[in-house]
Amino acid sequence: MKQYFDYTLQGSIAVFTLRIDRLLFFESAQILATVEQKLGELGFPDLIIDLRSVGTLDSAGVGFLISVKHLIDTHQRRIAVVCDNESVLRVLSITNMESFLRVCNSLEQAHASFGEGSA
């Protein structure tokens, strides 16, 4: 499977940088399973998803974010999304995802939304 993300642990927060433009449905399930495995290995920390390299967000991408949000909620953790692309921000707004995802302009802002400075 193509590597769609990198991740680092910054303090008590896992930062996943996604490189997904157009996500196919079957790829979404594979990526989610890999993300869940990596988060489990890290002890299910709080999560920042960095979407700054994502050019477009379609329904599969929206579904993926909802699935990750559900996974994080199951483990009673927090999630933030970093995005500076107007097209992607518009999709997040239209789909009302801003109501349940912390949408931030930078990693620093995302860390601060958890009450922590950037690591």
Secondary structure by P-SEA (a helix, b strand, c coil): ccccbbbbbcccbbbbbbbcccccaaaaaaaaaaaaaaaaaacccbbbbbccccccccaaaaaaaaaaaaaaaaacbbbbbbbccaaaaaaaaaacccccccccccaaaaaaaaccccc
